[in-house]
Amino acid sequence: MAYTDTATLPEPIAEAVQALPGLVLLEFGTDWCPHCLGAQDAIRKVLAPRDDIQHIKVEDGPGRRLGRLFRVKLWPTLVLLQDGQEIRRTVRPQGAQAEAAVRMVVEAA
């Protein structure tokens, strides 16, 4: 299954992320953010049938370079990469629309 429950530590290096082949969903946020926690069911459900997408949780915050590179301002921010290039994103999927917002990003591929 593509979904992962924990953040990748240490923080992934931008060059390494951009060198990953195929589809990669970067999820920027924290494990204490209520918006991030609220989006987990939708992310898990949408990614469950998608073994072709690698899911990487990135703990974001002050001084975190990868979040700044991707201009993350709100959590969670989901960025879908294909061969290292951003093809779609969604910011703070919430409530009843969370699953649809995540699905729109993932199904862009």
Secondary structure, DSSP 8 states (H G I E B T S, - for coil): ----SSB-SS---HHHHHT--SEEEEEEE-TT-HHHHHHHHHHHHHHTT-TTEEEEEEE--TT-HHHHHTT--SSSEEEEEETTEEEEEEE---GGGHHHHHHHHHTT-
